[in-house]
Amino acid sequence: MASRSAMLTFYRETNTEPIICNIARQFNVVTNICQANTSDDRGCLIAELTGDDEDIDAALTWATSKGVRVEMVTE
């Protein structure tokens, strides 16, 4: 199993479905929210994603297609 950290930014205009929940259900990726911050127009969180590399890649690609900005966090 792989583990990677990513910063996910959600915008009010695209916040129409439960992205984190769907990542777990559809892609079998465990998401540990390490830090989160919200404002009136957006939300941002840093999450550790654990699962198979292919599943993590697919989950992040899907999240991007839903309007979520994804940036990988390097330690």
Buried (B, 14 or more C-beta within 10 A) or exposed (E): EEEBBBBBBBEEEBBEEEBBEBBBEEBBBBBEEEEEEEEEEBBBBBBBBBBEEEBBBBBBEBBEEEBBBEEEEEE
